[in-house]
């Protein structure tokens, strides 16, 4: 069986699934083979990886205190409101 080569378009189309670990082992291996050979796709995947790492970092940072206060106030208002039923 002839080895199936991925085109750059196919690699880019699957890149997000790859980064999300949603490809099966064979698909991931094919993609990695392409990345090992293709500089364009490799740098593209590195860029996406770094971007994701950064987004993940900012998502895990605690919410600013003002936001907590605002939510607390909303909850207080809710407690003070007369029952509606
Ligand atoms: Zn490529």
PDB file of the backbone (N, CA, C, O) and the ligand in Angstrom, with CONECT records:
HET     ZN  A 101       1
ATOM      1  N   UNK A   1       0.840  -1.200   0.000  1.00  0.00           N
ATOM      2  CA  UNK A   1       0.000   0.000   0.000  1.00  0.00           C
ATOM      3  C   UNK A   1       0.874   1.248   0.000  1.00  0.00           C
ATOM      4  O   UNK A   1       1.808   1.386   0.790  1.00  0.00           O
ATOM      5  N   UNK A   2       0.541   2.135  -0.902  1.00  0.00           N
ATOM      6  CA  UNK A   2       1.340   3.362  -1.012  1.00  0.00           C
ATOM      7  C   UNK A   2       1.109   4.243   0.200  1.00  0.00           C
ATOM      8  O   UNK A   2      -0.014   4.382   0.686  1.00  0.00           O
ATOM      9  N   UNK A   3       2.181   4.827   0.674  1.00  0.00           N
ATOM     10  CA  UNK A   3       2.052   5.706   1.830  1.00  0.00           C
ATOM     11  C   UNK A   3       1.290   6.959   1.440  1.00  0.00           C
ATOM     12  O   UNK A   3       1.574   7.598   0.427  1.00  0.00           O
ATOM     13  N   UNK A   4       0.314   7.292   2.273  1.00  0.00           N
ATOM     14  CA  UNK A   4      -0.520   8.442   1.970  1.00  0.00           C
ATOM     15  C   UNK A   4       0.151   9.716   2.489  1.00  0.00           C
ATOM     16  O   UNK A   4       0.510   9.817   3.663  1.00  0.00           O
ATOM     17  N   UNK A   5       0.306  10.667   1.599  1.00  0.00           N
ATOM     18  CA  UNK A   5       0.914  11.936   1.987  1.00  0.00           C
ATOM     19  C   UNK A   5      -0.178  12.964   2.205  1.00  0.00           C
ATOM     20  O   UNK A   5      -1.115  13.069   1.413  1.00  0.00           O
ATOM     21  N   UNK A   6      -0.055  13.702   3.257  1.00  0.00           N
ATOM     22  CA  UNK A   6      -0.998  14.793   3.484  1.00  0.00           C
ATOM     23  C   UNK A   6      -0.517  16.039   2.760  1.00  0.00           C
ATOM     24  O   UNK A   6       0.682  16.309   2.692  1.00  0.00           O
ATOM     25  N   UNK A   7      -1.455  16.785   2.227  1.00  0.00           N
ATOM     26  CA  UNK A   7      -1.095  18.080   1.658  1.00  0.00           C
ATOM     27  C   UNK A   7      -1.090  19.116   2.783  1.00  0.00           C
ATOM     28  O   UNK A   7      -1.623  18.880   3.867  1.00  0.00           O
ATOM     29  N   UNK A   8      -0.483  20.252   2.505  1.00  0.00           N
ATOM     30  CA  UNK A   8      -0.460  21.317   3.508  1.00  0.00           C
ATOM     31  C   UNK A   8      -1.879  21.722   3.905  1.00  0.00           C
ATOM     32  O   UNK A   8      -2.151  21.997   5.073  1.00  0.00           O
ATOM     33  N   UNK A   9      -2.784  21.757   2.915  1.00  0.00           N
ATOM     34  CA  UNK A   9      -4.162  22.136   3.212  1.00  0.00           C
ATOM     35  C   UNK A   9      -4.794  21.170   4.208  1.00  0.00           C
ATOM     36  O   UNK A   9      -5.494  21.577   5.134  1.00  0.00           O
ATOM     37  N   UNK A  10      -4.531  19.880   3.996  1.00  0.00           N
ATOM     38  CA  UNK A  10      -5.101  18.873   4.907  1.00  0.00           C
ATOM     39  C   UNK A  10      -4.517  19.009   6.312  1.00  0.00           C
ATOM     40  O   UNK A  10      -5.211  18.846   7.315  1.00  0.00           O
ATOM     41  N   UNK A  11      -3.224  19.313   6.351  1.00  0.00           N
ATOM     42  CA  UNK A  11      -2.580  19.467   7.656  1.00  0.00           C
ATOM     43  C   UNK A  11      -3.174  20.658   8.400  1.00  0.00           C
ATOM     44  O   UNK A  11      -3.508  20.558   9.580  1.00  0.00           O
ATOM     45  N   UNK A  12      -3.302  21.778   7.707  1.00  0.00           N
ATOM     46  CA  UNK A  12      -3.858  22.968   8.357  1.00  0.00           C
ATOM     47  C   UNK A  12      -5.299  22.722   8.780  1.00  0.00           C
ATOM     48  O   UNK A  12      -5.726  23.162   9.848  1.00  0.00           O
ATOM     49  N   UNK A  13      -6.042  22.019   7.938  1.00  0.00           N
ATOM     50  CA  UNK A  13      -7.441  21.739   8.270  1.00  0.00           C
ATOM     51  C   UNK A  13      -7.561  20.877   9.527  1.00  0.00           C
ATOM     52  O   UNK A  13      -8.539  20.985  10.266  1.00  0.00           O
ATOM     53  N   UNK A  14      -6.572  20.029   9.766  1.00  0.00           N
ATOM     54  CA  UNK A  14      -6.630  19.140  10.928  1.00  0.00           C
ATOM     55  C   UNK A  14      -5.833  19.641  12.115  1.00  0.00           C
ATOM     56  O   UNK A  14      -5.819  19.021  13.179  1.00  0.00           O
ATOM     57  N   UNK A  15      -5.168  20.773  11.922  1.00  0.00           N
ATOM     58  CA  UNK A  15      -4.231  21.233  12.948  1.00  0.00           C
ATOM     59  C   UNK A  15      -4.922  21.428  14.303  1.00  0.00           C
ATOM     60  O   UNK A  15      -4.379  21.053  15.342  1.00  0.00           O
ATOM     61  N   UNK A  16      -6.108  22.012  14.283  1.00  0.00           N
ATOM     62  CA  UNK A  16      -6.783  22.285  15.555  1.00  0.00           C
ATOM     63  C   UNK A  16      -7.209  20.989  16.238  1.00  0.00           C
ATOM     64  O   UNK A  16      -7.104  20.855  17.457  1.00  0.00           O
ATOM     65  N   UNK A  17      -7.691  20.037  15.439  1.00  0.00           N
ATOM     66  CA  UNK A  17      -8.033  18.733  16.004  1.00  0.00           C
ATOM     67  C   UNK A  17      -6.792  18.073  16.597  1.00  0.00           C
ATOM     68  O   UNK A  17      -6.843  17.455  17.660  1.00  0.00           O
ATOM     69  N   UNK A  18      -5.679  18.222  15.883  1.00  0.00           N
ATOM     70  CA  UNK A  18      -4.415  17.661  16.370  1.00  0.00           C
ATOM     71  C   UNK A  18      -4.032  18.283  17.710  1.00  0.00           C
ATOM     72  O   UNK A  18      -3.682  17.577  18.655  1.00  0.00           O
ATOM     73  N   UNK A  19      -4.103  19.607  17.780  1.00  0.00           N
ATOM     74  CA  UNK A  19      -3.724  20.293  19.013  1.00  0.00           C
ATOM     75  C   UNK A  19      -4.687  19.976  20.147  1.00  0.00           C
ATOM     76  O   UNK A  19      -4.304  20.002  21.317  1.00  0.00           O
ATOM     77  N   UNK A  20      -5.922  19.680  19.808  1.00  0.00           N
ATOM     78  CA  UNK A  20      -6.909  19.280  20.817  1.00  0.00           C
ATOM     79  C   UNK A  20      -6.839  17.790  21.132  1.00  0.00           C
ATOM     80  O   UNK A  20      -7.624  17.288  21.935  1.00  0.00           O
ATOM     81  N   UNK A  21      -5.904  17.083  20.506  1.00  0.00           N
ATOM     82  CA  UNK A  21      -5.741  15.631  20.673  1.00  0.00           C
ATOM     83  C   UNK A  21      -7.005  14.877  20.283  1.00  0.00           C
ATOM     84  O   UNK A  21      -7.393  13.905  20.931  1.00  0.00           O
ATOM     85  N   UNK A  22      -7.637  15.342  19.217  1.00  0.00           N
ATOM     86  CA  UNK A  22      -8.866  14.699  18.768  1.00  0.00           C
ATOM     87  C   UNK A  22      -8.651  13.816  17.544  1.00  0.00           C
ATOM     88  O   UNK A  22      -9.596  13.201  17.050  1.00  0.00           O
ATOM     89  N   UNK A  23      -7.413  13.748  17.050  1.00  0.00           N
ATOM     90  CA  UNK A  23      -7.112  12.831  15.955  1.00  0.00           C
ATOM     91  C   UNK A  23      -6.775  11.460  16.532  1.00  0.00           C
ATOM     92  O   UNK A  23      -6.272  11.350  17.651  1.00  0.00           O
ATOM     93  N   UNK A  24      -7.058  10.422  15.755  1.00  0.00           N
ATOM     94  CA  UNK A  24      -6.608   9.106  16.214  1.00  0.00           C
ATOM     95  C   UNK A  24      -5.100   8.985  15.979  1.00  0.00           C
ATOM     96  O   UNK A  24      -4.503   9.838  15.323  1.00  0.00           O
ATOM     97  N   UNK A  25      -4.494   7.939  16.510  1.00  0.00           N
ATOM     98  CA  UNK A  25      -3.041   7.810  16.487  1.00  0.00           C
ATOM     99  C   UNK A  25      -2.479   7.867  15.076  1.00  0.00           C
ATOM    100  O   UNK A  25      -1.442   8.486  14.835  1.00  0.00           O
ATOM    101  N   UNK A  26      -3.177   7.211  14.137  1.00  0.00           N
ATOM    102  CA  UNK A  26      -2.670   7.153  12.769  1.00  0.00           C
ATOM    103  C   UNK A  26      -2.700   8.530  12.121  1.00  0.00           C
ATOM    104  O   UNK A  26      -1.741   8.946  11.472  1.00  0.00           O
ATOM    105  N   UNK A  27      -3.812   9.231  12.306  1.00  0.00           N
ATOM    106  CA  UNK A  27      -3.930  10.574  11.735  1.00  0.00           C
ATOM    107  C   UNK A  27      -2.905  11.527  12.345  1.00  0.00           C
ATOM    108  O   UNK A  27      -2.302  12.343  11.649  1.00  0.00           O
ATOM    109  N   UNK A  28      -2.722  11.406  13.656  1.00  0.00           N
ATOM    110  CA  UNK A  28      -1.746  12.267  14.331  1.00  0.00           C
ATOM    111  C   UNK A  28      -0.339  11.969  13.826  1.00  0.00           C
ATOM    112  O   UNK A  28       0.465  12.883  13.643  1.00  0.00           O
ATOM    113  N   UNK A  29      -0.044  10.696  13.602  1.00  0.00           N
ATOM    114  CA  UNK A  29       1.277  10.314  13.111  1.00  0.00           C
ATOM    115  C   UNK A  29       1.505  10.860  11.705  1.00  0.00           C
ATOM    116  O   UNK A  29       2.591  11.351  11.398  1.00  0.00           O
ATOM    117  N   UNK A  30       0.491  10.776  10.854  1.00  0.00           N
ATOM    118  CA  UNK A  30       0.597  11.331   9.495  1.00  0.00           C
ATOM    119  C   UNK A  30       0.870  12.823   9.540  1.00  0.00           C
ATOM    120  O   UNK A  30       1.696  13.350   8.795  1.00  0.00           O
ATOM    121  N   UNK A  31       0.152  13.488  10.434  1.00  0.00           N
ATOM    122  CA  UNK A  31       0.308  14.920  10.542  1.00  0.00           C
ATOM    123  C   UNK A  31       1.713  15.274  11.043  1.00  0.00           C
ATOM    124  O   UNK A  31       2.344  16.209  10.550  1.00  0.00           O
ATOM    125  N   UNK A  32       2.187  14.510  12.029  1.00  0.00           N
ATOM    126  CA  UNK A  32       3.519  14.776  12.562  1.00  0.00           C
ATOM    127  C   UNK A  32       4.599  14.534  11.514  1.00  0.00           C
ATOM    128  O   UNK A  32       5.603  15.246  11.460  1.00  0.00           O
ATOM    129  N   UNK A  33       4.376  13.516  10.681  1.00  0.00           N
ATOM    130  CA  UNK A  33       5.327  13.271   9.596  1.00  0.00           C
ATOM    131  C   UNK A  33       5.413  14.466   8.665  1.00  0.00           C
ATOM    132  O   UNK A  33       6.497  14.856   8.231  1.00  0.00           O
ATOM    133  N   UNK A  34       4.267  15.035   8.365  1.00  0.00           N
ATOM    134  CA  UNK A  34       4.262  16.208   7.489  1.00  0.00           C
ATOM    135  C   UNK A  34       4.970  17.379   8.170  1.00  0.00           C
ATOM    136  O   UNK A  34       5.765  18.081   7.546  1.00  0.00           O
ATOM    137  N   UNK A  35       4.673  17.582   9.453  1.00  0.00           N
ATOM    138  CA  UNK A  35       5.289  18.694  10.178  1.00  0.00           C
ATOM    139  C   UNK A  35       6.804  18.554  10.229  1.00  0.00           C
ATOM    140  O   UNK A  35       7.533  19.546  10.222  1.00  0.00           O
ATOM    141  N   UNK A  36       7.273  17.298  10.281  1.00  0.00           N
ATOM    142  CA  UNK A  36       8.713  17.063  10.336  1.00  0.00           C
ATOM    143  C   UNK A  36       9.389  17.459   9.028  1.00  0.00           C
ATOM    144  O   UNK A  36      10.576  17.781   9.006  1.00  0.00           O
ATOM    145  N   UNK A  37       8.620  17.433   7.936  1.00  0.00           N
ATOM    146  CA  UNK A  37       9.205  17.706   6.622  1.00  0.00           C
ATOM    147  C   UNK A  37       8.914  19.116   6.134  1.00  0.00           C
ATOM    148  O   UNK A  37       9.686  19.690   5.366  1.00  0.00           O
ATOM    149  N   UNK A  38       7.799  19.666   6.586  1.00  0.00           N
ATOM    150  CA  UNK A  38       7.317  20.910   5.989  1.00  0.00           C
ATOM    151  C   UNK A  38       7.498  22.060   6.972  1.00  0.00           C
ATOM    152  O   UNK A  38       6.861  22.106   8.025  1.00  0.00           O
ATOM    153  N   UNK A  39       8.364  22.971   6.613  1.00  0.00           N
ATOM    154  CA  UNK A  39       8.674  24.091   7.506  1.00  0.00           C
ATOM    155  C   UNK A  39       7.484  25.002   7.699  1.00  0.00           C
ATOM    156  O   UNK A  39       7.241  25.479   8.807  1.00  0.00           O
ATOM    157  N   UNK A  40       6.738  25.251   6.634  1.00  0.00           N
ATOM    158  CA  UNK A  40       5.599  26.158   6.726  1.00  0.00           C
ATOM    159  C   UNK A  40       4.586  25.667   7.749  1.00  0.00           C
ATOM    160  O   UNK A  40       4.139  26.409   8.623  1.00  0.00           O
ATOM    161  N   UNK A  41       4.236  24.384   7.608  1.00  0.00           N
ATOM    162  CA  UNK A  41       3.232  23.829   8.507  1.00  0.00           C
ATOM    163  C   UNK A  41       3.787  23.703   9.927  1.00  0.00           C
ATOM    164  O   UNK A  41       3.054  23.857  10.904  1.00  0.00           O
ATOM    165  N   UNK A  42       5.080  23.424  10.031  1.00  0.00           N
ATOM    166  CA  UNK A  42       5.690  23.309  11.348  1.00  0.00           C
ATOM    167  C   UNK A  42       5.613  24.633  12.090  1.00  0.00           C
ATOM    168  O   UNK A  42       5.210  24.677  13.253  1.00  0.00           O
ATOM    169  N   UNK A  43       6.001  25.719  11.413  1.00  0.00           N
ATOM    170  CA  UNK A  43       5.972  27.004  12.109  1.00  0.00           C
ATOM    171  C   UNK A  43       4.535  27.427  12.395  1.00  0.00           C
ATOM    172  O   UNK A  43       4.253  28.071  13.406  1.00  0.00           O
ATOM    173  N   UNK A  44       3.633  27.057  11.491  1.00  0.00           N
ATOM    174  CA  UNK A  44       2.229  27.346  11.732  1.00  0.00           C
ATOM    175  C   UNK A  44       1.728  26.627  12.993  1.00  0.00           C
ATOM    176  O   UNK A  44       1.031  27.214  13.820  1.00  0.00           O
ATOM    177  N   UNK A  45       2.094  25.356  13.123  1.00  0.00           N
ATOM    178  CA  UNK A  45       1.634  24.590  14.273  1.00  0.00           C
ATOM    179  C   UNK A  45       2.274  25.102  15.565  1.00  0.00           C
ATOM    180  O   UNK A  45       1.633  25.121  16.616  1.00  0.00           O
ATOM    181  N   UNK A  46       3.557  25.521  15.479  1.00  0.00           N
ATOM    182  CA  UNK A  46       4.211  26.090  16.662  1.00  0.00           C
ATOM    183  C   UNK A  46       3.516  27.375  17.097  1.00  0.00           C
ATOM    184  O   UNK A  46       3.314  27.620  18.287  1.00  0.00           O
ATOM    185  N   UNK A  47       3.160  28.180  16.120  1.00  0.00           N
ATOM    186  CA  UNK A  47       2.462  29.431  16.411  1.00  0.00           C
ATOM    187  C   UNK A  47       1.142  29.152  17.123  1.00  0.00           C
ATOM    188  O   UNK A  47       0.826  29.768  18.141  1.00  0.00           O
ATOM    189  N   UNK A  48       0.379  28.215  16.571  1.00  0.00           N
ATOM    190  CA  UNK A  48      -0.919  27.891  17.170  1.00  0.00           C
ATOM    191  C   UNK A  48      -0.752  27.325  18.578  1.00  0.00           C
ATOM    192  O   UNK A  48      -1.532  27.628  19.481  1.00  0.00           O
ATOM    193  N   UNK A  49       0.282  26.498  18.747  1.00  0.00           N
ATOM    194  CA  UNK A  49       0.552  25.911  20.066  1.00  0.00           C
ATOM    195  C   UNK A  49       0.829  26.994  21.095  1.00  0.00           C
ATOM    196  O   UNK A  49       0.289  26.973  22.201  1.00  0.00           O
ATOM    197  N   UNK A  50       1.684  27.946  20.713  1.00  0.00           N
ATOM    198  CA  UNK A  50       2.042  29.015  21.647  1.00  0.00           C
ATOM    199  C   UNK A  50       0.851  29.885  21.958  1.00  0.00           C
ATOM    200  O   UNK A  50       0.641  30.296  23.099  1.00  0.00           O
ATOM    201  N   UNK A  51       0.067  30.166  20.920  1.00  0.00           N
ATOM    202  CA  UNK A  51      -1.131  30.978  21.114  1.00  0.00           C
ATOM    203  C   UNK A  51      -2.071  30.293  22.098  1.00  0.00           C
ATOM    204  O   UNK A  51      -2.644  30.939  22.975  1.00  0.00           O
ATOM    205  N   UNK A  52      -2.224  28.997  21.948  1.00  0.00           N
ATOM    206  CA  UNK A  52      -3.098  28.237  22.835  1.00  0.00           C
ATOM    207  C   UNK A  52      -2.580  28.219  24.258  1.00  0.00           C
ATOM    208  O   UNK A  52      -3.347  28.360  25.210  1.00  0.00           O
ATOM    209  N   UNK A  53      -1.260  28.042  24.402  1.00  0.00           N
ATOM    210  CA  UNK A  53      -0.667  28.017  25.738  1.00  0.00           C
ATOM    211  C   UNK A  53      -0.947  29.339  26.439  1.00  0.00           C
ATOM    212  O   UNK A  53      -1.232  29.383  27.636  1.00  0.00           O
ATOM    213  N   UNK A  54      -0.857  30.423  25.656  1.00  0.00           N
ATOM    214  CA  UNK A  54      -1.094  31.743  26.222  1.00  0.00           C
ATOM    215  C   UNK A  54      -2.545  31.915  26.630  1.00  0.00           C
ATOM    216  O   UNK A  54      -2.834  32.440  27.705  1.00  0.00           O
ATOM    217  N   UNK A  55      -3.451  31.477  25.782  1.00  0.00           N
ATOM    218  CA  UNK A  55      -4.875  31.575  26.107  1.00  0.00           C
ATOM    219  C   UNK A  55      -5.194  30.749  27.340  1.00  0.00           C
ATOM    220  O   UNK A  55      -5.972  31.169  28.197  1.00  0.00           O
ATOM    221  N   UNK A  56      -4.590  29.578  27.424  1.00  0.00           N
ATOM    222  CA  UNK A  56      -4.840  28.703  28.572  1.00  0.00           C
ATOM    223  C   UNK A  56      -4.347  29.369  29.850  1.00  0.00           C
ATOM    224  O   UNK A  56      -5.000  29.285  30.890  1.00  0.00           O
ATOM    225  N   UNK A  57      -3.183  30.038  29.773  1.00  0.00           N
ATOM    226  CA  UNK A  57      -2.662  30.748  30.934  1.00  0.00           C
ATOM    227  C   UNK A  57      -3.623  31.819  31.413  1.00  0.00           C
ATOM    228  O   UNK A  57      -3.922  31.917  32.604  1.00  0.00           O
ATOM    229  N   UNK A  58      -4.104  32.625  30.470  1.00  0.00           N
ATOM    230  CA  UNK A  58      -4.954  33.737  30.887  1.00  0.00           C
ATOM    231  C   UNK A  58      -6.300  33.227  31.389  1.00  0.00           C
ATOM    232  O   UNK A  58      -6.948  33.890  32.199  1.00  0.00           O
ATOM    233  N   UNK A  59      -6.722  32.071  30.924  1.00  0.00           N
ATOM    234  CA  UNK A  59      -8.007  31.519  31.367  1.00  0.00           C
ATOM    235  C   UNK A  59      -7.931  31.013  32.803  1.00  0.00           C
ATOM    236  O   UNK A  59      -8.945  30.977  33.500  1.00  0.00           O
ATOM    237  N   UNK A  60      -6.733  30.621  33.252  1.00  0.00           N
ATOM    238  CA  UNK A  60      -6.606  30.077  34.598  1.00  0.00           C
ATOM    239  C   UNK A  60      -6.294  31.155  35.630  1.00  0.00           C
ATOM    240  O   UNK A  60      -6.275  30.890  36.832  1.00  0.00           O
ATOM    241  N   UNK A  61      -6.047  32.383  35.145  1.00  0.00           N
ATOM    242  CA  UNK A  61      -5.807  33.450  36.113  1.00  0.00           C
ATOM    243  C   UNK A  61      -7.094  33.787  36.846  1.00  0.00           C
ATOM    244  O   UNK A  61      -8.173  33.755  36.254  1.00  0.00           O
ATOM    245  N   UNK A  62      -6.989  34.112  38.133  1.00  0.00           N
ATOM    246  CA  UNK A  62      -8.203  34.410  38.898  1.00  0.00           C
ATOM    247  C   UNK A  62      -8.874  35.670  38.369  1.00  0.00           C
ATOM    248  O   UNK A  62      -8.203  36.566  37.858  1.00  0.00           O
ATOM    249  N   UNK A  63     -10.172  35.740  38.489  1.00  0.00           N
ATOM    250  CA  UNK A  63     -10.914  36.903  38.038  1.00  0.00           C
ATOM    251  C   UNK A  63     -10.506  38.101  38.892  1.00  0.00           C
ATOM    252  O   UNK A  63     -10.201  37.947  40.075  1.00  0.00           O
ATOM    253  N   UNK A  64     -10.502  39.294  38.295  1.00  0.00           N
ATOM    254  CA  UNK A  64     -10.123  40.482  39.079  1.00  0.00           C
ATOM    255  C   UNK A  64     -11.101  40.708  40.232  1.00  0.00           C
ATOM    256  O   UNK A  64     -12.279  40.367  40.118  1.00  0.00           O
ATOM    257  N   UNK A  65     -10.623  41.284  41.346  1.00  0.00           N
ATOM    258  CA  UNK A  65     -11.471  41.428  42.538  1.00  0.00           C
ATOM    259  C   UNK A  65     -12.727  42.242  42.284  1.00  0.00           C
ATOM    260  O   UNK A  65     -13.765  41.992  42.896  1.00  0.00           O
ATOM    261  N   UNK A  66     -12.639  43.237  41.366  1.00  0.00           N
ATOM    262  CA  UNK A  66     -13.837  44.039  41.092  1.00  0.00           C
ATOM    263  C   UNK A  66     -14.980  43.150  40.644  1.00  0.00           C
ATOM    264  O   UNK A  66     -16.142  43.383  40.976  1.00  0.00           O
ATOM    265  N   UNK A  67     -14.623  42.119  39.876  1.00  0.00           N
ATOM    266  CA  UNK A  67     -15.662  41.245  39.349  1.00  0.00           C
ATOM    267  C   UNK A  67     -16.322  40.464  40.484  1.00  0.00           C
ATOM    268  O   UNK A  67     -17.537  40.264  40.490  1.00  0.00           O
ATOM    269  N   UNK A  68     -15.510  40.028  41.438  1.00  0.00           N
ATOM    270  CA  UNK A  68     -16.071  39.304  42.581  1.00  0.00           C
ATOM    271  C   UNK A  68     -17.031  40.199  43.353  1.00  0.00           C
ATOM    272  O   UNK A  68     -18.108  39.767  43.763  1.00  0.00           O
ATOM    273  N   UNK A  69     -16.624  41.466  43.546  1.00  0.00           N
ATOM    274  CA  UNK A  69     -17.475  42.389  44.290  1.00  0.00           C
ATOM    275  C   UNK A  69     -18.792  42.589  43.575  1.00  0.00           C
ATOM    276  O   UNK A  69     -19.862  42.618  44.183  1.00  0.00           O
ATOM    277  N   UNK A  70     -18.681  42.729  42.244  1.00  0.00           N
ATOM    278  CA  UNK A  70     -19.898  42.969  41.474  1.00  0.00           C
ATOM    279  C   UNK A  70     -20.849  41.779  41.577  1.00  0.00           C
ATOM    280  O   UNK A  70     -22.059  41.946  41.735  1.00  0.00           O
ATOM    281  N   UNK A  71     -20.292  40.600  41.488  1.00  0.00           N
ATOM    282  CA  UNK A  71     -21.129  39.400  41.594  1.00  0.00           C
ATOM    283  C   UNK A  71     -21.732  39.308  42.991  1.00  0.00           C
ATOM    284  O   UNK A  71     -22.898  38.947  43.150  1.00  0.00           O
ATOM    285  N   UNK A  72     -20.920  39.642  44.012  1.00  0.00           N
ATOM    286  CA  UNK A  72     -21.411  39.628  45.385  1.00  0.00           C
ATOM    287  C   UNK A  72     -22.582  40.574  45.561  1.00  0.00           C
ATOM    288  O   UNK A  72     -23.566  40.242  46.222  1.00  0.00           O
ATOM    289  N   UNK A  73     -22.473  41.769  44.959  1.00  0.00           N
ATOM    290  CA  UNK A  73     -23.544  42.744  45.069  1.00  0.00           C
ATOM    291  C   UNK A  73     -24.808  42.241  44.380  1.00  0.00           C
ATOM    292  O   UNK A  73     -25.914  42.397  44.899  1.00  0.00           O
ATOM    293  N   UNK A  74     -24.639  41.651  43.235  1.00  0.00           N
ATOM    294  CA  UNK A  74     -25.790  41.093  42.521  1.00  0.00           C
ATOM    295  C   UNK A  74     -26.505  40.068  43.390  1.00  0.00           C
ATOM    296  O   UNK A  74     -27.734  40.031  43.443  1.00  0.00           O
ATOM    297  N   UNK A  75     -25.715  39.229  44.077  1.00  0.00           N
ATOM    298  CA  UNK A  75     -26.309  38.195  44.922  1.00  0.00           C
ATOM    299  C   UNK A  75     -27.035  38.827  46.100  1.00  0.00           C
ATOM    300  O   UNK A  75     -28.108  38.370  46.492  1.00  0.00           O
ATOM    301  N   UNK A  76     -26.432  39.907  46.678  1.00  0.00           N
ATOM    302  CA  UNK A  76     -27.083  40.607  47.782  1.00  0.00           C
ATOM    303  C   UNK A  76     -28.435  41.158  47.342  1.00  0.00           C
ATOM    304  O   UNK A  76     -29.444  40.998  48.028  1.00  0.00           O
ATOM    305  N   UNK A  77     -28.429  41.814  46.174  1.00  0.00           N
ATOM    306  CA  UNK A  77     -29.668  42.380  45.655  1.00  0.00           C
ATOM    307  C   UNK A  77     -30.716  41.294  45.512  1.00  0.00           C
ATOM    308  O   UNK A  77     -31.892  41.491  45.818  1.00  0.00           O
ATOM    309  N   UNK A  78     -30.276  40.177  45.053  1.00  0.00           N
ATOM    310  CA  UNK A  78     -31.200  39.076  44.839  1.00  0.00           C
ATOM    311  C   UNK A  78     -31.807  38.625  46.160  1.00  0.00           C
ATOM    312  O   UNK A  78     -33.004  38.347  46.239  1.00  0.00           O
ATOM    313  N   UNK A  79     -30.949  38.551  47.231  1.00  0.00           N
ATOM    314  CA  UNK A  79     -31.446  38.123  48.543  1.00  0.00           C
ATOM    315  C   UNK A  79     -32.465  39.110  49.096  1.00  0.00           C
ATOM    316  O   UNK A  79     -33.438  38.724  49.743  1.00  0.00           O
ATOM    317  N   UNK A  80     -32.217  40.430  48.823  1.00  0.00           N
ATOM    318  CA  UNK A  80     -33.087  41.460  49.390  1.00  0.00           C
ATOM    319  C   UNK A  80     -34.428  41.536  48.668  1.00  0.00           C
ATOM    320  O   UNK A  80     -35.413  42.028  49.218  1.00  0.00           O
ATOM    321  N   UNK A  81     -34.454  41.048  47.444  1.00  0.00           N
ATOM    322  CA  UNK A  81     -35.675  41.170  46.661  1.00  0.00           C
ATOM    323  C   UNK A  81     -36.808  40.374  47.319  1.00  0.00           C
ATOM    324  O   UNK A  81     -36.596  39.273  47.827  1.00  0.00           O
ATOM    325  N   UNK A  82     -38.006  40.949  47.300  1.00  0.00           N
ATOM    326  CA  UNK A  82     -39.142  40.228  47.891  1.00  0.00           C
ATOM    327  C   UNK A  82     -39.416  38.946  47.130  1.00  0.00           C
ATOM    328  O   UNK A  82     -39.209  38.892  45.918  1.00  0.00           O
ATOM    329  N   UNK A  83     -39.869  37.936  47.804  1.00  0.00           N
ATOM    330  CA  UNK A  83     -40.169  36.675  47.098  1.00  0.00           C
ATOM    331  C   UNK A  83     -41.243  36.901  46.048  1.00  0.00           C
ATOM    332  O   UNK A  83     -42.180  37.672  46.258  1.00  0.00           O
ATOM    333  N   UNK A  84     -41.104  36.247  44.957  1.00  0.00           N
ATOM    334  CA  UNK A  84     -42.029  36.472  43.846  1.00  0.00           C
ATOM    335  C   UNK A  84     -43.119  35.417  43.778  1.00  0.00           C
ATOM    336  O   UNK A  84     -44.001  35.489  42.923  1.00  0.00           O
ATOM    337  N   UNK A  85     -43.067  34.436  44.674  1.00  0.00           N
ATOM    338  CA  UNK A  85     -44.094  33.412  44.568  1.00  0.00           C
ATOM    339  C   UNK A  85     -44.977  33.368  45.798  1.00  0.00           C
ATOM    340  O   UNK A  85     -45.898  32.554  45.868  1.00  0.00           O
TER     341      UNK A  85
HETATM  342 ZN    ZN A 101       2.911  21.642   4.810  1.00  0.00          ZN
END
